[in-house]
Amino acid sequence: MPERVDWAEVRERAASAVPELMLEDALRQEKRVVAAGLVFLTALAWLYLFHLHRAMAMPMAGMPDMAGMMMPMSHDWTPTDLLLTFLMWAVMMVGMMVPAAAPMILTFAAINRRRVQWGRPYVPTAIFLTGYLLTWTAFSAAAAVAQWKLQEAALLDAHTQRAVPAVAGGLLILAGLFQLTPWKNACLTRCRSPLDFLTTAWREGRRGALWMGLQHGFYCVGCCWMLMALLFVVGVMNLVWVAAIAAFVLAEKLLPHGRLIRGLGSLLCLGAGLAWVGRIFYSG
């Protein structure tokens, strides 16, 4: 006789499998959602920067009422000037650094997805990203204050937002030397190894994700802060150089032979800095 099918048991198993299948499908979709979110966030930051650059260029097109809208043109800064400058730096750091951090963020999402399948609590990837961006927000505050003090001391041109030649040459030389330091190497190594970083630094829960994001941001700032300081050399809102520095950071972190790229960056900065300083002495 054919074995009797217990349809009640079949329905029970099917019903219990539905949530698991829905969870698995949702977790598969999360990678696409996270990647799309990072692209959208980066694009939004760059759109803001293009808008700001266009607004700052309007005085040259015969609209003097727009002069100084976002960049204070005198030594006397107001709290609003400082706040808007901080906002500019914060958005600029999002546009420059989120692409370089994308592999780490996506690796976090993948590990988190696997852990959910093992029965661990789900933690939104946005919390890890928030911790990362908080670190760069702190850097942006420091950069805004530095810009204020440099301009106040007449070491930064109010119109071009470039440091005077002596400061510019010194920053280039310092950036070139920093590229060769053990600190730079240690931070870059952590940034280039998402899986190693996350498996050794993993902490459970939302607070743990926030802390890991802060920690990764700390290594990232430690790796790139002198490269960001070069914006005072080429012009804080020179978008061509903003994109060039962002591309170099991306190459340094993602491409093979990161040490070679780091060394090349050092040679370029040192060569440009020494040439800059030499020109000052020659002209003097």
Backbone torsions as a table, in degrees:
resi	resn	phi	psi	omega
1	MET	NA	139.2	178.1
2	PRO	-64.6	144.9	-179.5
3	GLU	-66.7	134.3	-177.2
4	ARG	-75.8	132.5	-179.6
5	VAL	-87.0	128.0	175.3
6	ASP	-87.3	91.9	-174.7
7	TRP	-65.8	-29.5	177.3
8	ALA	-62.8	-40.8	178.7
9	GLU	-68.0	-38.8	178.4
10	VAL	-61.6	-45.3	179.9
11	ARG	-63.5	-38.1	-179.7
12	GLU	-64.9	-43.2	178.8
13	ARG	-66.1	-40.0	179.7
14	ALA	-64.4	-41.2	-179.8
15	ALA	-64.9	-37.9	179.9
16	SER	-72.7	-24.8	-179.4
17	ALA	-79.4	-24.1	-176.8
18	VAL	-59.0	-49.6	178.2
19	PRO	-60.2	-36.4	179.1
20	GLU	-65.2	-42.0	179.6
21	LEU	-67.2	-39.1	178.1
22	MET	-64.4	-40.6	178.6
23	LEU	-64.2	-44.2	-179.3
24	GLU	-62.2	-41.1	179.3
25	ASP	-66.7	-41.4	178.9
26	ALA	-62.8	-39.2	-179.6
27	LEU	-68.9	-35.0	176.7
28	ARG	-65.9	-38.4	179.8
29	GLN	-69.6	-25.2	-174.4
30	GLU	-60.8	-38.0	-179.4
31	LYS	-59.3	-42.8	178.7
32	ARG	-66.8	-39.3	-179.6
33	VAL	-64.7	-44.2	179.8
34	VAL	-62.9	-47.0	-180.0
35	ALA	-61.5	-43.7	178.8
36	ALA	-64.5	-38.3	178.6
37	GLY	-63.3	-39.9	179.1
38	LEU	-66.6	-40.8	177.5
39	VAL	-63.3	-43.9	-179.2
40	PHE	-64.3	-43.4	-179.5
41	LEU	-63.1	-43.0	178.8
42	THR	-64.6	-45.2	-179.9
43	ALA	-62.5	-40.4	179.6
44	LEU	-62.8	-41.8	178.8
45	ALA	-62.7	-44.3	-179.1
46	TRP	-68.4	-35.1	176.2
47	LEU	-62.1	-40.6	177.9
48	TYR	-63.8	-42.3	-179.6
49	LEU	-64.9	-40.5	176.9
50	PHE	-63.9	-41.2	177.9
51	HIS	-62.4	-43.7	-179.7
52	LEU	-65.1	-43.1	179.1
53	HIS	-61.9	-40.5	179.0
54	ARG	-66.0	-41.1	-180.0
55	ALA	-65.1	-37.3	179.5
56	MET	-70.8	-27.0	-178.9
57	ALA	-82.8	-11.2	-175.9
58	MET	-60.6	-35.6	177.6
59	PRO	-57.2	-30.9	179.7
60	MET	-71.5	-19.3	-179.4
61	ALA	-96.7	19.6	176.5
62	GLY	89.1	26.1	178.8
63	MET	-125.1	72.8	-174.9
64	PRO	-63.8	-19.1	-179.2
65	ASP	-67.1	-17.3	179.9
66	MET	-90.3	-5.8	-176.9
67	ALA	-60.6	133.6	177.0
68	GLY	74.2	14.8	-178.0
69	MET	-57.8	-41.7	-178.4
70	MET	-119.9	-23.3	-179.2
71	MET	-114.2	115.6	179.3
72	PRO	-60.3	131.2	-175.3
73	MET	-98.4	6.3	178.0
74	SER	-131.5	175.4	179.6
75	HIS	-75.6	-17.7	-175.1
76	ASP	-90.3	96.8	180.0
77	TRP	-86.3	147.3	172.5
78	THR	-106.2	165.1	175.1
79	PRO	-55.7	-35.1	178.0
80	THR	-64.4	-41.5	177.2
81	ASP	-57.4	-46.6	-178.3
82	LEU	-64.9	-40.9	-180.0
83	LEU	-64.0	-45.0	-179.3
84	LEU	-68.1	-35.0	176.6
85	THR	-67.1	-41.4	175.2
86	PHE	-60.1	-44.2	178.9
87	LEU	-60.2	-42.5	178.3
88	MET	-59.3	-47.1	179.4
89	TRP	-63.3	-41.8	-178.3
90	ALA	-62.6	-45.0	179.0
91	VAL	-66.8	-39.4	179.5
92	MET	-61.9	-39.7	178.7
93	MET	-66.5	-34.9	175.6
94	VAL	-62.6	-49.2	-179.1
95	GLY	-62.7	-34.6	-176.7
96	MET	-84.2	-36.3	-166.7
97	MET	-104.1	-23.5	179.3
98	VAL	-60.8	-42.2	176.7
99	PRO	-59.5	-39.5	-179.7
100	ALA	-69.2	-27.7	-179.8
101	ALA	-88.8	-7.2	-175.3
102	ALA	-54.9	-44.7	178.6
103	PRO	-58.9	-39.9	178.4
104	MET	-65.7	-42.8	-178.4
105	ILE	-66.3	-43.1	179.3
106	LEU	-67.9	-34.6	176.5
107	THR	-66.9	-40.0	175.3
108	PHE	-58.6	-45.8	-179.7
109	ALA	-61.5	-39.4	-179.5
110	ALA	-67.3	-44.1	178.8
111	ILE	-65.1	-42.4	179.0
112	ASN	-61.6	-39.7	178.4
113	ARG	-62.5	-44.5	179.3
114	ARG	-64.7	-38.9	-178.9
115	ARG	-67.9	-33.6	175.5
116	VAL	-63.2	-39.7	177.4
117	GLN	-64.3	-24.5	176.7
118	TRP	-87.3	2.8	177.4
119	GLY	95.3	8.9	178.5
120	ARG	-84.0	155.9	-179.0
121	PRO	-63.4	145.1	178.2
122	TYR	-79.8	135.9	176.9
123	VAL	-124.7	121.9	-179.6
124	PRO	-59.5	136.4	178.3
125	THR	-62.3	-25.9	179.9
126	ALA	-59.5	-27.5	179.6
127	ILE	-69.4	-43.3	176.0
128	PHE	-60.5	-45.1	179.8
129	LEU	-63.0	-38.4	178.4
130	THR	-60.5	-45.1	177.7
131	GLY	-59.9	-42.6	178.9
132	TYR	-61.1	-46.4	-177.2
133	LEU	-71.5	-28.6	176.5
134	LEU	-61.4	-37.6	179.3
135	THR	-65.2	-43.8	178.5
136	TRP	-71.2	-25.6	174.4
137	THR	-65.8	-41.0	176.5
138	ALA	-62.6	-41.2	176.4
139	PHE	-61.6	-40.0	-179.2
140	SER	-62.4	-37.9	177.2
141	ALA	-63.2	-42.9	178.6
142	ALA	-65.3	-39.4	-180.0
143	ALA	-66.1	-39.2	178.6
144	ALA	-64.1	-42.0	177.7
145	VAL	-65.0	-41.1	178.3
146	ALA	-61.3	-41.4	178.8
147	GLN	-63.6	-42.3	177.5
148	TRP	-59.3	-48.9	-176.4
149	LYS	-68.9	-37.7	178.1
150	LEU	-64.4	-42.9	179.8
151	GLN	-69.8	-37.3	178.1
152	GLU	-62.1	-34.6	179.5
153	ALA	-88.0	8.8	-179.7
154	ALA	61.3	30.8	176.6
155	LEU	-102.3	-1.6	179.3
156	LEU	-135.4	123.5	-179.3
157	ASP	-67.3	129.8	-175.0
158	ALA	-68.9	-26.5	-176.3
159	HIS	-90.8	-46.9	-178.6
160	THR	-87.4	-16.3	-176.2
161	GLN	57.6	37.3	175.6
162	ARG	-115.3	143.9	177.7
163	ALA	-70.5	155.0	175.6
164	VAL	-62.2	156.3	-173.3
165	PRO	-51.6	-42.2	-177.4
166	ALA	-64.3	-42.8	178.6
167	VAL	-68.5	-41.2	-179.9
168	ALA	-61.3	-46.1	178.3
169	GLY	-62.2	-41.9	178.6
170	GLY	-63.3	-40.6	178.7
171	LEU	-64.7	-39.7	178.3
172	LEU	-63.3	-43.6	179.4
173	ILE	-65.6	-43.2	178.2
174	LEU	-62.2	-40.4	178.5
175	ALA	-64.3	-41.6	178.2
176	GLY	-63.3	-41.7	178.2
177	LEU	-68.6	-39.5	-179.4
178	PHE	-61.9	-34.4	179.4
179	GLN	-58.3	-22.5	-175.7
180	LEU	-98.5	-0.1	-174.1
181	THR	-80.6	153.4	174.6
182	PRO	-59.3	-33.8	178.7
183	TRP	-60.6	-46.2	178.4
184	LYS	-61.1	-44.4	-179.1
185	ASN	-62.6	-43.3	-178.8
186	ALA	-64.5	-44.8	-179.1
187	CYS	-67.2	-41.6	180.0
188	LEU	-64.9	-38.3	178.6
189	THR	-61.1	-42.1	178.9
190	ARG	-66.1	-38.0	-179.6
191	CYS	-70.6	-30.1	-177.4
192	ARG	-83.3	-6.4	-175.2
193	SER	-125.3	74.2	-176.1
194	PRO	-57.4	-44.6	-176.6
195	LEU	-66.1	-43.1	178.6
196	ASP	-62.7	-43.0	-179.7
197	PHE	-61.8	-48.5	-174.2
198	LEU	-70.8	-36.4	-179.5
199	THR	-71.5	-27.6	178.9
200	THR	-90.7	-25.6	-175.8
201	ALA	-106.1	5.6	-172.1
202	TRP	-62.0	134.1	173.9
203	ARG	-132.7	144.3	-175.5
204	GLU	-78.4	156.0	170.5
205	GLY	80.1	-179.8	-177.8
206	ARG	-68.2	-42.2	177.5
207	ARG	-62.8	-38.7	178.0
208	GLY	-63.1	-41.6	178.5
209	ALA	-64.5	-41.5	178.2
210	LEU	-62.8	-42.4	179.9
211	TRP	-64.8	-41.4	178.1
212	MET	-63.5	-39.1	176.5
213	GLY	-63.6	-41.9	176.5
214	LEU	-62.2	-42.1	-177.7
215	GLN	-66.0	-43.5	177.4
216	HIS	-64.2	-40.9	176.7
217	GLY	-60.8	-37.5	177.9
218	PHE	-61.2	-46.0	177.7
219	TYR	-64.0	-37.7	-177.6
220	CYS	-68.1	-44.4	175.9
221	VAL	-63.3	-42.1	178.5
222	GLY	-60.9	-29.9	-179.9
223	CYS	-79.3	-34.9	-165.1
224	CYS	-117.9	-0.5	-170.8
225	TRP	-62.5	-36.2	179.8
226	MET	-71.9	-30.5	175.3
227	LEU	-66.1	-37.9	177.1
228	MET	-67.2	-32.6	178.5
229	ALA	-63.4	-21.7	178.5
230	LEU	-66.8	-14.0	175.2
231	LEU	-63.5	-25.6	174.8
232	PHE	-71.6	-17.9	178.8
233	VAL	-84.4	-45.5	-172.2
234	VAL	-95.3	-9.6	-177.2
235	GLY	113.9	119.2	-172.5
236	VAL	-57.6	-37.6	-179.3
237	MET	-110.3	29.0	173.4
238	ASN	-82.0	98.1	-170.3
239	LEU	-66.7	-26.2	176.4
240	VAL	-62.8	-46.4	-179.8
241	TRP	-74.7	-31.3	173.9
242	VAL	-59.3	-45.9	178.8
243	ALA	-66.5	-37.6	-179.3
244	ALA	-66.2	-42.6	178.7
245	ILE	-67.1	-39.8	177.7
246	ALA	-62.2	-39.9	179.0
247	ALA	-66.3	-38.3	178.0
248	PHE	-65.7	-43.2	177.4
249	VAL	-59.9	-42.6	179.0
250	LEU	-61.9	-44.7	179.7
251	ALA	-64.9	-41.9	-178.9
252	GLU	-61.3	-34.1	-175.0
253	LYS	-92.4	-28.3	-170.8
254	LEU	-110.5	-32.5	-175.4
255	LEU	-78.3	156.2	173.8
256	PRO	-61.6	161.5	178.2
257	HIS	60.2	49.4	180.0
258	GLY	-59.8	-34.0	179.7
259	ARG	-65.0	-38.1	178.6
260	LEU	-66.0	-42.0	178.5
261	ILE	-64.4	-40.7	177.9
262	ARG	-61.2	-43.2	178.6
263	GLY	-65.3	-38.0	177.9
264	LEU	-63.8	-41.2	177.0
265	GLY	-61.8	-39.6	178.2
266	SER	-62.0	-46.8	-179.6
267	LEU	-61.9	-42.3	-179.8
268	LEU	-63.3	-44.6	-179.1
269	CYS	-66.9	-44.5	-179.6
270	LEU	-64.1	-44.1	179.4
271	GLY	-61.6	-45.5	179.9
272	ALA	-66.3	-40.3	-179.2
273	GLY	-65.9	-44.9	179.3
274	LEU	-65.7	-38.1	177.2
275	ALA	-64.8	-38.5	-179.9
276	TRP	-64.5	-48.2	-179.8
277	VAL	-65.2	-40.8	178.3
278	GLY	-61.4	-37.9	178.7
279	ARG	-65.7	-35.7	178.2
280	ILE	-62.6	-47.2	-179.2
281	PHE	-66.8	-38.2	-178.8
282	TYR	-66.7	-42.7	-179.5
283	SER	-72.9	-24.7	-180.0
284	GLY	-79.9	NA	NA
